[in-house]
């Protein structure tokens, strides 16, 4: 979007309606970040510091700091002449980011599951309840995102600090694409998409609390792959997500789970049913 001034003029009332003190760098960062993540500034949009400052009624000093924070997070790129640009959609970046998450978090959740204690179990249950509450109340993505990030942090809680820091960095970089995924699936089947995401979260948490590290890793990596492949398939259907596919192969999550064998009780019931059927045929 090239006409940044017109767009920002429409948003100026929202930005300037808050209480005094909300024009510092941190509030500006939060507001601009939300606009980028929600697609108000589409990929490839040019942002002029001069026009931003005029439209938002803020000084250039906190604005520059807010833009620097956004740049550090990868949500904007610096351009010449005091301009910034929202990065264009690059499928290779999505592919590599989610492949990295699959590889690192598959290991981290396997390290975490054997060390989960009762307080971790309660934290998982509480966070799932908060996610369900936010979804049921149809709250905005910001309200849902906080417990969602906390849930995924709990899944790798007992990995080494440097691993968790890298995971948090990847999560920050993936947030734009995650929100894009929610918008894409919500446009198609809004209720179904929420149910699928919630069911995946519950399945992952159950595997963790039952001590099934391999199953938890499998479900988590398939969860990430669904997001990446949906976004890539919708935005760039011609792109081959080779990194995600290879990452799934490496962690052993490239094929569906085999069906669980029937229990002995189920087997006996089946045998009894077959015997009864044969007797009825003889009669």
N, C-alpha and C positions, 0 to 999 in steps of 0.2 A: 504494500500500500504506500503510494508515494505522497498522497495528500495528507501528511501527518497533521498539519495545522487544523484542518476541518475535523478530523477524528478527535483530536484532543480538545477542541472547543466543545464538542458534545459531552466529553467526559469531565470538563473543568468543574461543573457544578458539583459533581460527586466528590471530586478531590478537595474542593474548597469548603465543603459543608461540615467538616469535622470540627471538633473543639480546637482551641488554640494549642499550639505546641505540636501539631501533627504534620508540620512541614519540615521536620528534621530528616536526616538521611535515612534512619531506620524505617519510619512510617512511609517515606517515599519509596524506598526499596520494596517494602511489602506490597504497596498498592500497584507499583509498576510490574512487579513480579506476578501478581494476580492477573493483571490485564494480559500479560504475555501468555501465561499458562492457560487462561480461559479463551485465548484466540482472538482477543480484541486487536492485538497487533499480530497479524498473520506472519508466517515465515517469510523472510525477505523484506519485511517492512524497514524503512529508514526512519531513524529517530534523530531529530535535530535538538541539541541542547538548548539552543535559543528558543525554538518554538515550544519545546517542552516547558521551559521555565515560564514563558509568557502565558501559555494556556493553563498551566497549573497554578500560576500565581505564587511561584516559589523562587528563591534565590538560586544562583548557579552553584554555590559551594556545596550545599547538601545534595543537590541534584547530581553533581559530578561524583560525589561519594556513593550515592545510591546506584548510579550507573556502573561504577567500579565494582560494587558488590555483585551486581547482576552479571558483569563480565566474568568475574571470578567463578561464578556458578555455571558459566557457559550459556546463559540465556540471551546475551547480546554479544556482538563483536564490535570492537572499536574500528571506526573509519576515520578518514581525513576530515579536516575542517570542523572539528567538534561535533561529529555525527556518530551515531551508532546504528547497528543493523541487527534485527532479529535474524538469527541464522536461518538459512534456507533448509528445507527438509532434505536431509541427506540419508538415504536408506542404509548406506554402509556404516554410518555412525550408529544408527539404531541397532543394526545387526551386531556390531562389535560390542556395544554397551551391554546388550542383553546376553550375548555369549559370555562376556566377562562375568556378569552376575550369576549365570548358570554354573560356571566353573567354580567360582569362589564361594558362593553360598551353598552349593552342594557339599563342599568340604566343611564349611562352617557349621551347617546344621547337623552334620554327622558328628562333629566334635561336641556340639551342644547337647544333643538328646541324651547321651548317657549321664550327663551331669544335671539334668533338670530335677529340681526338688519341688516340694509342695507349694512353696511360695511362687515359683515360676508357673506351676499349673494354675494357681488362682489368678495370677496376672494375665495369663492367656485367656482364661474364661471371662475375666472382667473386660478385657479388651474386645473380645468377640461380642460381648453383650453391648458394648458401646458402639461398635460398628453396626450391629443390627438395629439399635435405637436410632442412630443417625440415618440409616437407610429407610427405616419405617416412617420417620418423621419428614422424609424428603428434604433433608437439610442440604445446603450447598456442599460442593466438593471440599471446601476448606474445612468445614466441620467434620467431614468424614475422613479427611486426609490425616489428621493428627493421630487418631487411634489406629489408622491403617499403617502409618509409619512405625508406630510403637509396636504393633503386632509383628511386623517383619523384623524389627530389631530384637524382639524377644526370641525369635527363631534362631538367632545366631549369638545369643547372649553370652555363651561360654566359650566363644572363639577368642583368639588372642586379640589384644587391643588394636594392633596395627591392621589386622584383617577387618575388624569391625569399622575402623575409620575409613578404610578403602571401600567397604560396602556402603557406608553412609554417603560417601562421595558419589558412588554410582547411583544410589537412590535419588540424590539431588538431581543428577544429570538426566535421569529417566523420568522425572516427574512430568515434564512437558509431554512426553510420549504416552505416559500412563493416562494423563487427562485426555489426551487425544483419543486414546483407546476407549475411555468411558463415553466420550461424546459419540464416537462411531457406533458402538454397540447399543447405546441408548436410543439412537435414532432408529435403529432397526427393531429391537425388541426390548424396550425399557425395563419391563418387569422381569423378563427372562434373564437379561444380563446381570441384574442385581442378584438374582437367585443363584446363578452360576458362580459368580464371584464369591458369594457368601458360603456356598457349598464347598468350594475349593478351600477357602480359609478353614472351615470346620474340619475338613478331612486332613489337612496338614496338621492342625492343632491336635487332633485325635491321635494321629500317628506319633507325634512328639510325646504326648502324655502317656502313651502305651509303650514307649521305649523302642519304637520301630524306626531306627535311624535311617535305614536304607529306603524304606517306604516314604518317610517324611521328605528325604532328599528328592526322591522320584517325583512326588506330588508338587513340591516347590518348584522344581525346574520345569515341569510341564506347565505350571501356572504362569511362569515368566515367558515361556515359549508361546503360550496362547496370546499374551499381550503383544509381543513383538511381531508374531506372524500375522495377527489381525491388522495391526497398524500398517505393516509393510504391504500386505495383500490389498488393503484398501487404497493406500496412497501411491504405491508403485508396484502394481501387480506383475510387472515384467522383471522385477528384481529377484535374484536368487539369494536367499538368506543362508549362504553357505556356512557362515560362522556359527549361527544358532544351531543349524543342523549338525555340524561337527561337534559342537559343545554337548548337545544331547547324546550323541554317540559316545563321547568320551565318558560321560557320567552314567551311561547305561539307561538313558531315559528316552531313547529314540523309538521305542516300540510300546504298544499298549500293555498294561499289566495283564498277565495271564489270569483267567478266571480261577477263583479259589476252588480247590477240590471239594466235593461235597463231604459233609461231616459223616461220621459213622451212623449217627442217628438218621440223617437224611438218606443214607445208603440203605439202611434197614427198611425205612419206610418205602423206598422205591422198590426193593425186593418184595416186600409184602404186597404192594399194589400190583406188581407183575404176577405174583402167585394167585392173587384173588381174581385177576383178569383171566388167567388160564383156567381156573376152576369154573368161572362163569361161562367160558366158552365150551367146556366139556358138558356142562348142564344143558 
